[in-house]
Amino acid sequence: MTDRMDDEIIGEFLLTARSLAEYRAMFALTEDDLRGRVLDCPGGAAGFTGEIAELGVSAVAVDPFYALPAKQVCETALADTDRGNAWSATHGEMYLWDWYDGDPEVHRRIRHDAVRRFGADLEAHPDRYVAAGLPALPFPDNDFDLVLSSHLLFTYADRLDTDFHLAALAELARVSRGEVRVYPLLDHSGAALPDLLASLRAALAQRGIRTELRETVAYEFQSGARDMLVLRSASAEES
Ligand SMILES: C[S@@+](CC[C@H](N)C(=O)[O-])C[C@H]1O[C@@H](n2cnc3c(N)ncnc32)[C@H](O)[C@@H]1O
């Protein structure tokens, strides 16, 4: 488990910035997935939303951080990128660096580029970035064709409890008329969470939300993070 020193380095929630290439790999995204209306929650400072908008997707990102001035969000994201990069470089045994050419500096560069893309897109298209937070999203039912959620649920299971996870997953399913994909399913110390996962899947099934585990194949940075959780609500099944 995370010790106090690690907590001081990681902070409450890191404001991370991943690229479209990382999202494609993490969520096994195909060209077919990237069409219509797509939600990224939490969006963090990911370049993903701006990048898919350039491909013609109607993209929206949600994060409580967007309530802060854009300059502060970008400065925090750059500082957090360096903190996160330093943490993973000094805990190298917990990570597989292949996707980043075996080089923490490549990882750092990709994340910095993502922050820059994010900052430019936030300035040009603030409407794409909604300041809100799980478990309550300001969207109608079935509003999105695809909903993605990375590095909040499960990652921070040490501070977000089972009830929060269940309410958050049900909310993500409510706003999706297609799939919800969640990755990774480990916490940030790299621990698997089989009990949490099993109880959430059982509770979601009772609410008519089907779940499956799907291998991501192309991406495994946190050692052992090979699966994503896929949700489909009853209304998504019908459509
Ligand atoms: C580690 S980042 C992940 C960002 C992005 N998905 C990525 O992979 O780079 C975690 C994010 O969760 C956001 N967050 C914290 N509480 C949240 C909540 N209740 N609802 C939505 N996002 C939240 C934080 O502000 C932070 O930006």
The ligand as an SDF file (V2000), in Angstrom:
LIG
                    3D

 27 29  0  0  0  0  0  0  0  0999 V2000
   -4.9020   11.1110  -12.5690 C   0  0  0  0  0  0  0  0  0  0  0  0
   -6.0000   12.3000  -13.3040 S   0  0  0  0  0  0  0  0  0  0  0  0
   -6.5750   11.4410  -14.7560 C   0  0  0  0  0  0  0  0  0  0  0  0
   -6.8610   12.3880  -15.9130 C   0  0  0  0  0  0  0  0  0  0  0  0
   -6.9410   11.7560  -17.2940 C   0  0  0  0  0  0  0  0  0  0  0  0
   -8.0610   10.8440  -17.4150 N   0  0  0  0  0  0  0  0  0  0  0  0
   -5.6570   11.0320  -17.6400 C   0  0  0  0  0  0  0  0  0  0  0  0
   -5.6710    9.8060  -17.7390 O   0  0  0  0  0  0  0  0  0  0  0  0
   -4.6240   11.6900  -17.8000 O   0  0  0  0  0  0  0  0  0  0  0  0
   -7.3250   12.2390  -12.1450 C   0  0  0  0  0  0  0  0  0  0  0  0
   -8.2900   13.3680  -12.3360 C   0  0  0  0  0  0  0  0  0  0  0  0
   -9.4910   13.1020  -11.6200 O   0  0  0  0  0  0  0  0  0  0  0  0
  -10.0600   14.3570  -11.3000 C   0  0  0  0  0  0  0  0  0  0  0  0
  -11.1150   14.1780  -10.2860 N   0  0  0  0  0  0  0  0  0  0  0  0
  -11.0000   14.1870   -8.9460 C   0  0  0  0  0  0  0  0  0  0  0  0
  -12.2030   13.9920   -8.3830 N   0  0  0  0  0  0  0  0  0  0  0  0
  -13.1050   13.8550   -9.4020 C   0  0  0  0  0  0  0  0  0  0  0  0
  -14.5130   13.6340   -9.4670 C   0  0  0  0  0  0  0  0  0  0  0  0
  -15.2540   13.5050   -8.3500 N   0  0  0  0  0  0  0  0  0  0  0  0
  -15.0930   13.5520  -10.6810 N   0  0  0  0  0  0  0  0  0  0  0  0
  -14.3730   13.6730  -11.8090 C   0  0  0  0  0  0  0  0  0  0  0  0
  -13.0330   13.8900  -11.8050 N   0  0  0  0  0  0  0  0  0  0  0  0
  -12.4100   13.9680  -10.6180 C   0  0  0  0  0  0  0  0  0  0  0  0
   -8.8630   15.1650  -10.8400 C   0  0  0  0  0  0  0  0  0  0  0  0
   -9.1280   16.5560  -10.8570 O   0  0  0  0  0  0  0  0  0  0  0  0
   -7.7930   14.7320  -11.8450 C   0  0  0  0  0  0  0  0  0  0  0  0
   -7.7260   15.6120  -12.9360 O   0  0  0  0  0  0  0  0  0  0  0  0
  1  2  1  0
  2  3  1  0
  2 10  1  0
  3  4  1  0
  4  5  1  0
  5  6  1  0
  5  7  1  0
  7  8  2  0
  7  9  1  0
 10 11  1  0
 11 12  1  0
 11 26  1  0
 12 13  1  0
 13 14  1  0
 13 24  1  0
 14 15  1  0
 14 23  1  0
 15 16  2  0
 16 17  1  0
 17 18  1  0
 17 23  2  0
 18 19  1  0
 18 20  2  0
 20 21  1  0
 21 22  2  0
 22 23  1  0
 24 25  1  0
 24 26  1  0
 26 27  1  0
M  CHG  2   2   1   9  -1
M  END
$$$$
